[in-house]
């Protein structure tokens, strides 16, 4: 027994030594100061913020976790492409009170999380339409107190969720180059602080938001390609409804009358609705007593009139067009005579007849078969003096 106790006792000093060493290690680690995040000499940094003064360039040696960066009184004038790409988590960027004159097209590339961008009190006089490309999370943008005289069309187009915009303190020249801005301000959901024109003299000190579009004389003599639609259509009819611009397209290849609506923010036509029409040759919109109707003329399968229901936000079939009269429609025109609405259909079949229909209370009714000729291919309404007339060609 004594030998056993001796062997057990001989292990006690070892155990005590191990416990003592572990405690000593804990004390050493407890006294070790936390690792200081990297920070350039011109900046003050925490783990996720950096405040920099008199920097000679956009600081590179910053904590990777930085979500807020402020640059003040910087000693450089140009923000180059990809200047902040090393800070992908950035959410707040303040570039106030510097001498910046130029911002590269892709200066903010990689900042998909950026929500707040302030570029105030600088010497910027122009921006590219691509300046804010990629800032899909931006909600607040301030360009206040620069030397901006104009803004390129679509500069704010990449900013899908922009809620607040400040353009105050700039010297905007309210000529044709900012007409788009007046239109955009009238339709955007973004809150924009009041901005004023610096020139020309007739608009000086006028609020940009209040400028009437008719005051802009922006006629040009050149036609340029503006938008291309990736599908064929055999007819196109622009029309106004509830102060918005639309286009009705007859697309037999898509078996539909396609209605496009003008997007005043994106400045392009977008899909709005479709009316089933397997063999449409003409889709004629008509606004009668503030109600929208579309006459759908088809080569086969019958021709119909549809009504837009604002409650269900869809087109519903209102009535058929007599298939005995209209067999092979080739053209369709709508017009008013003495306050009444009419539409005429040129029929190109041997057995059909070019026919005139008149609106009465809740539908269009056959009014007149125009003549005994057949195979009409075109129809035009001509208003002669105070009277009305229809000419078929």
SEGU-963425 format. One record per residue (C-alpha): y, z, x. Coordinates in steps of 0.2 Angstrom, whole numbers, plus 5000, padded with zeros to 4 digits. Example, Ala and Ser with C-alpha at 12.3 -4.5 7.8 and 13.67 -1.06 7.14 Angstrom:
BEGIN
497850395062 499550365068 
// end
This chain:
BEGIN
500050005000 501250045014 501049875021 501449795005 503049895003 503549845020 503349655017 504249675001 505649775009 505849645023 506449515010 507849625004 509049585018 508749405016 509149404997 510749515000 511349395013 511149245001 512049324988 513449375000 513549195006 513649124988 515049244984 516049194999 515849014995 516549044978 518049134985 518448994997 518348864983 519448974972 520848984985 520748794988 522348714980 522048574968 522148394975 523848324974 523848154965 524548004976 526447984973 527747874983 529147964991 530447894979 529447964964 529048134956 527248124949 526048224938 524348174934 524948054920 526848024923 527947954936 529847964938 530547854951 532347834958 532947714971 531247624973 531247464983 529847394973 528747434958 527747584966 525947544970 525247714975 525247804959 523947904950 522747784941 522947894925 524847864923 525247824905 527147854907 528247764921 530147774923 531147674935 532947714937 534247644950 532947524958 533447434974 532747264968 533347144955 531747044950 530247104941 528846984947 527246924938 525947064937 527147194943 526247334933 524447264932 523847414943 524347524928 523247474914 523347634905 525247634904 525947674886 527747714890 528847604902 530747644904 531747524916 533447584912 535047584923 534447464936 535147294942 533747184936 534247004933 532546914931 530946954923 529446844927 528446764913 526946874916 527747034922 526847144909 525147064911 523747184909 524747314899 523747304883 524047484879 525947484881 526847554865 528647584871 529647474882 531447504887 532447384897 534247444895 535847434905 535347294917 536047124921 534747014912 535646864905 534046764900 532246784895 530746674894 529846644878 528246714887 529146874894 528146994882 526546894882 525047014880 525947164874 524847174858 525147364856 527047364858 527947454844 529647494851 530647374862 532447394868 533447264877 535147354874 536647334885 536147184895 537047014897 535946914885 536846764877 535346694868 533546724865 532146584866 531246544849 529646644847 529946774861 529346904849 527846814842 526546904853 527147074847 526047084831 526447264827 528247284833 529147414822 530847444831 531947324841 533647354849 534747214854 536447304854 537647284868 537247094872 538446954872 537546844860 538246664858 537846624839 537546444840 536046334835 535046424848 535046584839 534846504821 532946544823 533446734826 534446734810 532946664800 531746784809 532846944805 532846894786 530946894785 530347014798 529647194794 530347254811 531747374810 533247294820 534847394824 536447294819 536947164832 538547064833 539046894840 540146884855 540546694852 541046564846 542746624840 542346594822 540846714823 541546844835 541147024829 540146954815 538447044812 537046924816 536046984801 537346924789 537646744796 537346614783 536146484789 537246344781 538546384794 537446314808 537646134811 536146094821 535745914817 534745824830 534345634831 532645654839 530945684830 529745794840 528045844836 528046024830 526346074823 524745984822 523446024808 521646004814 521045914798 521345744789 522245734772 522645584761 524245654753 525545794757 526745864745 528046004751 528746114737 529746274735 529046424724 529746594723 530946554738 529546514749 529046344756 527346274753 526346104756 524946044745 523645934754 522345824746 520845834757 519345744750 518345774766 518545964763 518245944744 519846034741 521746034738 522346144752 523946244749 524846294765 526246424766 527646424779 527646584789 529446624793 528946744807 527746634816 528646474812 527146374806 526146334791 524646444787 523246434775 523646504758 522346444745 521146304740 520746214724 519046144722 519245954722 517845844729 518745684728 520545724728 521745584731 523345674726 523845864723 525545864714 526346034713 527646064699 528646224696 529046234677 529946384670 529546484686 527746444684 526746344697 525546204692 524546084703 523945914695 522345874704 522045684703 520245634708 519345474710 517745544701 517245704693 518845704682 520645754685 521345924681 522846034680 522846214688 523946354686 524446494699 524146664691 525246794701 524246934694 522546884701 523346784715 522246634712 522346464704 521446444687 521046284678 522246254664 521746084656 520845924659 521645754660 520945624648 519645534658 519745384646 521545354651 521445404669 519945334677 520445294695 522045374700 522945304715 524645394714 525545524705 527445574703 528245714694 530045714687 531245774674 532145684660 533445774650 532745934655 530945904651 529545894664 528445734665 527145674677 526445494678 524845434685 524545264692 522845204688 522045074699 520445044688 520244884677 519844994662 521145124665 523045134661 524545204670 525045354659 526445464657 526245654652 527545774646 527545964647 527646054630 527546244628 525946284637 525246114643 525445934648 525145804634 524945624634 526645544630 526445354634 525345224641 526645124651 526044944650 524544834648 524444794667 522944854677 522544904695 524244994698 524245074716 525945154717 527245224706 529045284708 530245364697 532045294697 533545374689 534745244684 536545314680 536245444667 534645374660 532845384667 531545254671 529945224678 529445084690 527645044695 527344934710 
// end
